[in-house]
Amino acid sequence: MRSYHTLSIRAGRSVLLGSCALVPLLLATPALAQDAEETNVGLADIIVTAQKREQSLQDVPIAITAISTDQLVANRITNALDLTAQVPNLFIRKTGGGVNTPNFSMRGSVTYGSVAGQDKSISLYIDGVYVGLSAGSLFELPDLERIEVLRGPQGTLFGRNSTAGAISIITREPSGEPSLRQVFTYGNKDHIRSSTRVELPSWGPLSASISYTHSEFDGDIENLGAGTIWDRRVVRGAGGVQRSPKTLGASNSESVFAAVKFDPGGAFKTVYRFDWTEDNFTPQGACTVELGNAVTPTSVLGLGLAAFPQVLCADGKRPKAVNSAFTVPGYLTAQGHSLTSTLELSDSVTIKNIAAYRKQRVRGASDLAGLSGVLVTPAMVAAQPSLASALGANYIVSGNTAQTKGSHWSEELQFSYASDFLTATAGLYYFSLKSNNGSFDGLRGSVANTALPGNVVPGGRREISYNKNRSGAAYLQTEFHVTPQLDVIGGIRYTKDKKTGTTYVFVTASNRQDVYPFEFKDSEITYSLGVNYKPTPDILLYAKYSTGFVSGGSVSGFDYPSETVKAWEAGAKTELFDRRLRLNVALFKADYDNLQAVSSGRSLPPPNTNNDIGTLVLREGDLKTKGVELEATLVPVRGLTLNAGGGYTDSKIINPNLILRPPALSAGPTVRPKWTSNLSAQYDTQPLFGDAFMMFRMDAQWRSDYIAISLRPTTFPGESTAVDVSRAVWTINGRVALRDLDIGGSKAELAVWGRNLTNADRPAQPINLQTAMTTNFILSRSYGVDLTFEF
């Protein structure tokens, strides 16, 4: 395994150095010769709200990647999962289990948030509103203006759930100018998409807009068990009768976004936003890469596989088909309401209030092994007589049935003050969440190495948690403008948390139900100190020290403490050569205590193994990270924009929890690529006829090898498998468009696009099931055509 890391580091250095070398090479020509026609060539200013107020990206002392509307369209970014190819040191994948949960890795910190009541170290915000539930948070928002990714602890302004960073999604406000924008898409995998945005004319102080999007596409892995019918009627309302789908990874969604703005033109303005999404999807396909030592030719499963050969993915590559008969379609619904009101009391004082309510629900049943095609044979009965009553029935190696639902409301009151000497932001915040997750009420949540006669999913409450989270906070951040070039920054936040809940676990062996009530209380003070220096208007140098925390809690009788971080960051933001080159660099170091990790009872090593507990949170150890990030944007000639970004993170876990990471089995920090790199080039031609021009864009993202499985159980042969280490991979996206066509006074655009053009097929989310080592995969290549009209 050491050789993988050696190659990864060497390759990563080459890519990062190559990104840096690109800048002077491309800069040489335009720096030496500029004709009069190109004197206005340069980079547009980027406005962000990373510090709760509008500022230029280059004036904010935070490592930020801001993704504009054009980038969102060109890269088809509609939810958080699509951000990996755009941001240094950010890696995102979809977790297994069919509940549309993203797994983030940023600057060495990995966050799941997939357990009820657990907070995340990378927080997701929509229009300033924290999205408290991770499960089901991969939904489409049809009306994005931009996305800001803030790296590093943001504990002062964004709170307890941002020790590694924050992702802020900003939607459009109504403009009051009547217009219509329609986008039609057709692509492979039977992809059909229609997105409509209508801007209504203003009516006095009122303006409004509404968007509607329908999107559907087929899955990328065929299901050999399609048509299998499952009966979940043993418990009323738990799913009824469902049929296994033809493909895995499909989606059929509807989404609506609406906004109404009241702006009488004075000191007061308020904007109401509403979003709603419904998605009928099929979970991603999973495939078994390796079988454990216990699966011998004479074992029950070994005899079943001999009679019904199954697809195995020993090479770790995405297959064309698997047998996931246990998988059935999932369902997701999410909606949000927010009211943002702003009052400018004077040129110096502004008050803002954000009141919001969100709720989400997601449910799904998936085959985690891709081995559902085994039927109980007489030979299997002979090896295990208890299967006699299940002769001919489906034998499930690992099936999962899960749901999460919850709602939360929040209230944030902000005060802003600005003068020549002092800029200050203060606020009060309250958050309340009710949620539950686990199996469908009354149904077995996990079906492992079990035959299901008549395809009836058995009852028995497997595991379900009910949680209430309440949090209150007060914060203050100040910037003292000591001189026109020098600022001193200080921030502090006080947070008080209370969590209560109960987990019910059905214990199979004794046919009893264990009850685990809990109460968790904590209060923390986090703070930040920093200094900014601008030797010229186009150069910002900054250094800061910040702290943060992720609240603790309890799951199934396992308590876990709050995770805390202390971090240093120093950086430079520059715009050079008449704003042709934007070059931003950040160095960071962070120390995490009581790192929170998600595990399952069955994946813990003996004697701690508990097959009756699904997911739980444990203290993994302490984490030390350090690294560097670089982002460069260059406009060498009119129409050509080049972007290069790279990141390096070194992570090390110390003082590990020996239950979770026994030295003999532990492989080191997981899901943390040391190196990431993203490159893009966009060229806009001069007008070809009328205002019409061609746009060519290519985006490429690379990540190095990373350890995917933290525990290498002795129940598996050999030293490594195709999923122990996920190998380095490039993913490439492209788009070619004919833009600004004049058709009857309206503007039109015709574009062809492709994602994952090289059809990279690496594992995405490996899972250790003890009997089998399985994984899902990077989504396969997709391509299509967009036709856009604007009136």
SEGU-626824 format. One record per residue (C-alpha): residue in three letters; y, z, x. Coordinates in steps of 0.05 Angstrom, whole numbers, plus 5000, padded with zeros to 4 digits. Layout:
BEGIN
alaYZX/...
***
This chain:
BEGIN
met500050005000/arg504650115059/ser504349375075/tyr507149225005/his513249665019/thr514349365088/leu514448665059/ser518748905001/ile523949205048/arg524148585093/ala524748115034/gly529948555001/arg534148565063/ser533747815068/val536047714996/leu541648225001/leu544047945067/gly543447245039/ser547947444981/cys553147715029/ala552647105074/leu554046655015/val561146915009/pro564146695076/leu560446035075/leu563045835008/leu569846125023/ala571145715085/thr573045055052/pro577945304998/ala581145805046/leu582945255095/ala585344725045/gln588244794977/asp591844234942/ala597444334894/glu593044214833/glu588744824850/thr594145344859/asn592245654792/val584845704808/gly582546424806/leu578846974771/ala580847234702/asp582347964694/ile576748374662/ile578748944615/val573849524606/thr573950194570/ala569550584618/gln574451164621/lys575751184545/arg581950734552/glu583350014568/gln583749864643/ser582649294690/leu575549304719/gln578549314789/asp582649944775/val576650374752/pro573450804807/ile566450704779/ala560950204797/ile561249764735/thr558249104715/ala562048794657/ile558548224621/ser563347764583/thr562247374519/asp560846724558/gln555547074600/leu552447384538/val551746694507/ala549446334569/asn544046844584/arg542146964511/ile543447704516/thr542648034448/asn539948734466/ala539249204525/leu532548914548/asp536148274569/leu540648624620/thr535848664679/ala537847994708/gln545248174708/val546048864741/pro544449104812/asn539549694815/leu537949644741/phe530849494718/ile528749494644/arg522049384612/lys519049484543/thr514150064538/gly507249974507/gly505250244439/gly509049774394/val515250194379/asn520549754413/thr522650274464/pro526250074529/asn524550404595/phe530550414642/ser530650504717/met537550554750/arg539050804820/gly532151114826/ser532451494760/val527351294707/thr528451464634/tyr524051374573/gly526751794515/ser520451614478/val518652334459/ala521952644398/gly527653094417/gln527952844489/asp534652604516/lys535452044567/ser538651994636/ile541451304619/ser545151324553/leu546350744505/tyr552950694466/ile555250214412/asp562750204403/gly563250894434/val557651184391/tyr551551484426/val544851194403/gly540651824401/leu533851504388/ser530451074440/ala524550844398/gly526850244358/ser533250154398/leu531449444420/phe534849124360/glu539448524358/leu546948584350/pro549747904330/asp557147994345/leu557948244417/glu564548214454/arg562148494521/ile557348984553/glu559349484606/val553949794651/leu556550424686/arg552250644745/gly551951354770/pro553052024733/gln558051974677/gly557452704655/thr564952854646/leu566652314595/phe559752094569/gly556152754567/arg549453074581/asn545352434574/ser548252004630/thr545952294696/ala544051594721/gly549051174682/ala551050904614/ile550650244578/ser556550124532/ile556049554480/ile562649334450/thr562948904387/arg568648464362/glu574548714321/pro577048264264/ser582647814287/gly585747644220/glu585446904236/pro580846524188/ser575146174224/leu567746014219/arg562745994276/gln555645744264/val550045714315/phe543345374302/thr537545454352/tyr530845124356/gly525945264412/asn518745334434/lys514345884405/asp516845644337/his523545964352/ile528745864297/arg535346224297/ser541546174254/ser547746594268/thr554046564224/arg560646914237/val566246884186/glu573347134201/leu577147254137/pro584747144133/ser588747784137/trp591148074072/gly597248484088/pro594949024137/leu587548874124/ser583048394162/ala575548324162/ser569647944192/ile562347894176/ser556447614215/tyr549347464194/thr543547264240/his536447054224/ser531746984283/glu524346854287/phe519546664342/asp512046664354/gly508547104404/asp506646884474/ile499347134475/glu494146904425/asn490247444388/leu482847294387/gly481947834335/ala486747524286/gly485047624213/thr481548294221/ile483248734162/trp484649484170/asp484749994115/arg489750564123/arg489550784051/val485951434068/val493051724067/arg497851474014/gly503851104044/ala500951064114/gly500550304117/gly495750064063/val491449454080/gln493949054140/arg491548424175/ser491548314250/pro496547764269/lys495247084302/thr499847214361/leu502547814399/gly509847914415/ala512647554354/ser518947744316/asn522247584249/ser528947934243/glu535147954199/ser541548284222/val548448374193/phe554848614226/ala561348734188/ala568049004209/val574349174170/lys580949344205/phe587049674174/asp593049554219/pro599949614186/gly603149434252/gly605750124269/ala602850704307/phe596350764266/lys590250324265/thr583150434240/val576849994245/tyr570450094205/arg564149764233/phe557349684200/asp550949404230/trp544149314200/thr537649034228/glu530748934200/asp525148654244/asn518048504225/phe514748424293/thr507948434327/pro507048884388/gln506348554456/gly499448364480/ala495848824529/cys490048654574/thr485049074613/val485748974688/glu480249444711/leu474749864680/gly473150564703/asn466950784740/ala464251084675/val463650384645/thr456850204674/pro451949674648/thr448150224612/ser454150594584/val456150514510/leu462150084526/gly458449704581/leu452949514531/gly458249294481/leu461948864532/ala455348534552/ala454148334480/phe461348134465/pro464647904530/gln472148044530/val478247764566/leu479548164630/cys485748064673/ala483148264741/asp488647864775/gly494048234738/lys496947594708/arg498847474636/pro492947164598/lys493446624544/ala489347044496/val486347734487/asn482548074431/ser487348564399/ala484148614331/phe486649334323/thr493949094328/val497648984263/pro504848784249/gly510249304261/tyr516749444225/leu523549644250/thr529949794213/ala536450064240/gln543450144213/gly549950444237/his556750624210/ser562850794251/leu570150924237/thr574850894296/ser582051114282/thr587751094332/leu594651414326/glu600051294379/leu604651894373/ser609051624428/asp608851164488/ser605351734525/val600852064474/thr595051744435/ile589852074390/lys583351724374/asn577651954328/ile570651644325/ala566251864267/ala559351544263/tyr552651564228/arg546351204251/lys539151184229/gln532950824255/arg525650754236/val520150394273/arg512650384262/gly507049994293/ala499649994311/ser497349664374/asp491149554417/leu492849834486/ala486749534520/gly485748844489/leu478348994479/ser477849044404/gly472548504397/val466748974412/leu462049104354/val456949674354/thr450049394372/pro443049714367/ala443249804443/met449650204437/val446450624382/ala440450754427/ala445150994482/gln449251414434/pro445351594369/ser451651854335/leu453851124326/ala447950974280/ser452250994217/ala457250514250/leu452349944267/gly456249294266/ala463049634262/asn468949514308/tyr468849954371/ile475950114393/val477050274466/ser484250484457/gly488550394395/asn495250714380/thr498650834314/ala505751094319/gln512251164283/thr519151454297/lys524651564248/gly531051954251/ser538451974236/his544452264270/trp551852334261/ser557252464311/glu564552624314/glu569052534375/leu576452704377/gln580252434438/phe587152574464/ser590452134517/tyr596752244556/ala600051774606/ser606251854650/asp608451644719/phe605352274749/leu599452434704/thr594252074663/ala589652534623/thr584052454572/ala581353054533/gly576353094477/leu571953484430/tyr565053234412/tyr559553424363/phe552753104354/ser547153254305/leu540252914304/lys534152994259/ser527952604279/asn520452594278/asn515352184316/gly507952124325/ser502551824283/phe503451604211/asp503152234169/gly495952444161/leu492951874203/arg489551904270/gly494951724320/ser490351524376/val483451204369/ala479751214435/asn472450994448/thr471051054373/ala467550614322/leu471050514255/pro465950344200/gly468849894147/asn475149824190/val477850454157/val482850824202/pro480951554196/gly485452114173/gly486852774207/arg493852944232/arg493352744306/glu500252934332/ile507152934301/ser513553274321/tyr519553464279/asn526053604316/lys533253804304/asn538253714360/arg545353964358/ser550453904414/gly557754074421/ala562353934479/ala569553964504/tyr572053544562/leu578153404604/gln579452874657/thr585952824696/glu588852324745/phe594752564787/his598751974815/val600952324879/thr604051684906/pro604050964880/gln597950854924/leu594251524919/asp590951854859/val587152504856/ile582152564799/gly578753164768/gly574453244707/ile570553794672/arg566053834611/tyr562854424576/thr556654274533/lys552554734488/asp545754494463/lys540954764412/lys534154444397/thr529054684346/gly522654374322/thr515254404309/thr509453984337/tyr502853934299/val496753734339/phe490053584307/val484553814355/thr478553354347/ala473153784377/ser474254394332/asn477254024273/arg483254484272/gln490754384273/asp494954734326/val502254884311/tyr507454924366/pro514355154341/phe519955184393/glu527255344402/phe531355134463/lys538455344478/asp542655164539/ser549855094560/glu552254724622/ile558854584657/thr559253904692/tyr564953654733/ser567553104778/leu572553054835/gly575252424866/val580652064903/asn583151344897/tyr587350974947/lys590450284939/pro593050025006/thr594949384970/pro595149194896/asp588648804905/ile584549334941/leu581949994912/leu578250494956/tyr575151094922/ala570551684934/lys567952194885/tyr563152764873/ser560152864804/thr554953274768/gly551053184703/phe544953414665/val539653214614/ser537853754565/gly530954074566/gly526254234509/ser518954304489/val513253854465/ser506354084442/gly507154764474/phe509454464541/asp516554704558/tyr520854294605/pro527554514637/ser534154144638/glu534753594691/thr540953654734/val544253194785/lys549353254841/ala551852574866/trp556652264917/glu559451564912/ala564351174954/gly566550464941/ala571449904950/lys573949404898/thr577648804925/glu580648144901/leu582247674959/phe584846974973/asp589346904913/arg584047214868/arg578846704886/leu574047244911/arg572447904877/leu568048344922/asn565949044900/val561549514942/ala558850214926/leu554950714968/phe551451284932/lys547151904943/ala544352334887/asp539952964884/tyr536253104819/asp532953764803/asn527453854751/leu526253114741/gln523452994672/ala517352534666/val513452284605/ser505952334608/ser500052394560/gly494652914555/arg489052424570/ser492352164634/leu492952844667/pro487652984719/pro482053494705/pro482054064687/asn488753934653/thr486353334613/asn487653424538/asn485552814497/asp488653124434/ile495753084459/gly499152414458/thr505852434494/leu509253024528/val514753164577/leu513553534643/arg517653714704/glu515653184754/gly519253484814/asp525953384848/leu528652694865/lys533052474922/thr536051784921/lys540951394963/gly543050664966/val548150124964/glu550549594914/leu554548964923/glu557548484872/ala561447864889/thr564747324846/leu567646704880/val571546114853/pro571445634913/val574045024874/arg576444894804/gly570844944753/leu565745274799/thr564146024794/leu558946354838/asn556247064829/ala551947464877/gly549548174868/gly544748614905/gly542349324905/tyr538049784949/thr535450464927/asp531150934968/ser527651454925/lys523552054945/ile520352594901/ile519953284933/asn517153944907/pro512553554859/asn509053854800/leu501853884826/ile499053824755/leu502653164745/arg502352934818/pro496353214855/pro496953004928/ala490052674929/leu491752204871/ser499252114873/ala501951444896/gly509451614900/pro515551464857/thr513950954803/val517750394768/arg523250414821/pro524249754858/lys527549874925/trp531249204922/thr534348804866/ser538548174870/asn541947714820/leu545147044834/ser548646554787/ala552645914791/gln556645594735/tyr560244924740/asp564944664686/thr566743934695/gln573543624681/pro574243344610/leu569642744601/phe572942494536/gly578142844495/asp577243594510/ala569643544517/phe566643764583/met559843934612/met557744644632/phe551844764680/arg549445474692/met543545774730/asp541846524736/ala536446814780/gln534147534788/trp529447814840/arg526348504847/ser521848764902/asp514949074895/tyr514549744861/ile509050264849/ala506950204776/ile501450734769/ser503151434793/leu496051714789/arg490251344819/pro484351704785/thr477751784821/thr474551494758/phe476450794783/pro473150424841/gly476850184903/glu483650374929/ser488249924889/thr488449444831/ala493048884809/val497249384771/asp497749954821/val503349564853/ser507349064813/arg508948504862/ala515848224875/val518147684826/trp523747194812/thr525947044741/ile530546444730/asn534646254669/gly538745624659/arg543445294609/val546744604604/ala551944484550/leu556743954525/arg562644384502/asp568944294461/leu566843664424/asp572043484372/ile568543334306/gly573143264247/gly578043764274/ser572744284290/lys569744454358/ala562344344371/glu557644494428/leu550644234443/ala546644624495/val539544644523/trp537045284554/gly531045604586/arg528946324603/asn523846514656/leu523445784676/thr518145914730/asn513846274678/ala513146914719/asp507147294692/arg507447984726/pro505248634692/ala510949004656/gln508149674632/pro501449894663/ile497850464629/asn492250904654/leu487351014597/gln481951354640/thr476650864613/ala480950264629/met487250074668/thr491449624623/thr498249304620/asn502948864580/phe506948314614/ile513547974628/leu515247514570/ser513046794582/arg517546194591/ser521946004531/tyr526645424521/gly530645094465/val536944764439/asp543245074411/leu548144714365/thr554745074353/phe560444914305/glu567145274303/phe572145144247/
***
